[in-house]
Amino acid sequence: MASGAVLRGRGVSPGRVAAPVVHLAPAVAEPDADTVIAVEERDAEVSAIEWAAVAVADQLRTRTAQATGEARAILDASRLLASDPELVSEATALVRAKGRSAARAVWETGLAHEKGLTALGGRMAERAADIRDVRDRIIAEILQVDMPGVPEREEPFVLVATDLSPADTATLGEGRCVGLVTEQGGPTSHTAIIARSLGLPAVVGVAGAVGIPVGATLLVDGGRGTVEVDPPESRIAEAAAAATAVEFDGTGRLADGHRVALLANVGGAADAVNAAAARAEGVGLFRTEFCFLDRADAPSVEEQTAAYRGVLAAFPGRKVVVRTLDAGSDKPLPFANADHEDNPALGVRGLRIARRRPQLLDDQLRALARAAEAESAQVEVMAPMVATVEEAREFAERARAAGIERAGIMIETPSAALLAAELFEVVDFVSLGTNDLAQYTLAADRLLSDLGDLNDPWQPAVLRLIGIVGEAGRAAGKSVGVCGEAASDPALAPVLVGLGATSLSMTPRSLGRVAEALSVVSEEDCRRAAEAVLGARTVDEARAVARTGEAHAEVL
C-alpha cells in the first residue's frame, strides 16, 4: 500500500494518533473435518470440550474481575457465552453422534450459531464476533495452543484487525495500543464502546485495512474517520501534539465567563469514579442498561437501588442525569426484549418497552427514587426513544409519582425535535442523543460503515433539528443537554452552545479538549457560528463556516 494513501471508514472514537501498525494475532486454524473419532474414544473428546469451556469461562471471569465499567459488563457477557450449556451440549452431540473431534465439534457448533446471527443482520450480526471469540478460545484450550488476541509490545502501536472480540477490546487499556482500525464493526460495537471509554482514537469499517503492511506508520483520525498510511513527518508531529492530554480544571466556561456545564457519560459505578477523578462537573448520561447486560432476568428493586447508589455516591451534591432502561436495538436484554423484530431500531426499544412491561419502568423509577433519597447527588431522570407529547407527559407523571422531582426526555427522533416547544410544557429538561438523532434523520443505520458519512452530527439536517430544540429551550428557560458523540467534538462544541445547548456530556477523556475549545470563544462567537452553520448545505460547508462564521463559505 502506497505511502500517503488515505483509507476511510467510520470514526467511532475521536482523537488523532500516529504509530506503527500491529496486526491482531490470527484466529485458530479450522480443525480437520475428515477426522473421525473412534466410538471408544468419544467420551474423552466430550470431556475435553467440557473442561475447555470451564477453563475459558474461568479465564474470562478473571479478566472480568480486573475490568471496570462497560468493559466489565461486556466481558461478563462473553463469560456467559462460554458457559452456555447449549453450545457445549450441541458440540458434544456432534462428537457422540458423528465422531467429530472435540475441536471440530466446537468449530461447527460455533459456526452454526454465528451464521444464525449473521442472517439476522444489523445489530445481531455484530454479536457473531462474540461467538467467534468464545469458539476460538475453547478450541485453543482443547488443542493447547496460544490464544488469539492482542499481541504484547513495548512500544506504542495502532492495532489493525478485521474485527475485535469483547475480550480483546476490554483488555486494551492494559497494553501499549494507542489506536484502533478495523475492517468491520459499527459505532455501537464492542470495539467502539471500549475505544471511547479508554479514549483510544478508532476508525471502523475501513476496507482494505488488514492489507496494511506490518511496520507501516498509521495516522488515525477518529473524528474524521480517516486512516493515513506512512504520512509525512510534519503530520506525525501534529498528531503527537494533538494527543497530548489536556487537563480539565472542573469548570466549563466561555471566554466571556458564560458557564457551560461539562459532564460525563458513564455506565456504572467504576465509570463514575473515573469521571469524578477527571473532574467532570457531574453526569449527563448514566446508561443504566450497562449495569444489567449479563442478566437473564429483571433485577430487583433492591439490586437496582444498590447499583444506582454506586454512581450517585461519586458525585455528592452534583447533577446526575439518569437515562431509564434503553434496551432494544443494539442492546437487547432477555428480560426486556423477548421478541424478534425485523427492524429493532424502529421497534420496541427505550421507553416503548413500558408498553409491554410497565412494571420494569415502575420498578426502575422506584429504585432511582430510593437511591436519590439515600445519596446527596442531584438526580434527574430522562426517558429514551420518545416520539410524542403523550409519551413524554405519561413518563413525567410516572416519574414524579415515584418521587423523582425532575423528569426529562431524550431527543433522539426528528418528531421529538420538531415538537420541542410542546415537550417543554410537560418535562423539565431535554438531552439530545445525537447518535440516534442522526440515524433517524438521515434514515441510515448507525452500524453500516458504508453509510458512515450520513451518520455525522455535522449533517445540516441534524444541526437544524438541534437548533429547533435549542430555540425552544431558550424560550422555555429550560436546560438542553447534549450527550451524544457530538458533545466530544471540540470543533462542534461552540456550535452546539450557540444552538442552545446548556451542557455537554462526554467520555471523561474528552473534557479537557472540549473545555479548551470553549475557553477561547465568547457566547456571541458561538451564536455567530451557529447561525452560519444553520445556513450550510453540506457537511463540509458546515465544518468550514463554523470556523469562519460566514454562511455559504466556498468549500474547496
QUIDA-V783565 format. One record per run of one state. SS is the DSSP state (alpha for helix, beta for strand, coil for the rest). FROM is the first residue (numbers start at 1). TO is the last residue. Records with the same first field share a line. If there is no record, write none. Layout:
SS=FROM-TO / FROM-TO
This chain:
coil=1-5 / 9-9 / 14-15 / 24-38 / 67-68 / 83-84 / 99-101 / 121-121 / 127-127 / 144-156 / 162-165 / 171-171 / 175-176 / 183-189 / 199-200 / 205-208 / 212-216 / 222-225 / 230-232 / 244-252 / 254-258 / 260-260 / 267-268 / 278-282 / 292-300 / 316-318 / 324-327 / 329-330 / 332-343 / 347-349 / 357-357 / 375-377 / 384-388 / 402-405 / 412-413 / 419-419 / 424-428 / 433-433 / 443-448 / 452-459 / 477-478 / 483-484 / 489-489 / 500-502 / 507-507 / 520-522 / 535-538 / 549-556
beta=6-8 / 10-13 / 16-23 / 157-161 / 177-182 / 201-204 / 217-221 / 226-229 / 253-253 / 259-259 / 261-266 / 283-287 / 319-323 / 328-328 / 331-331 / 378-383 / 406-411 / 429-432 / 479-482 / 503-506
alpha=39-66 / 69-82 / 85-98 / 102-120 / 122-126 / 128-143 / 166-170 / 172-174 / 190-198 / 209-211 / 233-243 / 269-277 / 288-291 / 301-315 / 344-346 / 350-356 / 358-374 / 389-401 / 414-418 / 420-423 / 434-442 / 449-451 / 460-476 / 485-488 / 490-499 / 508-519 / 523-534 / 539-548
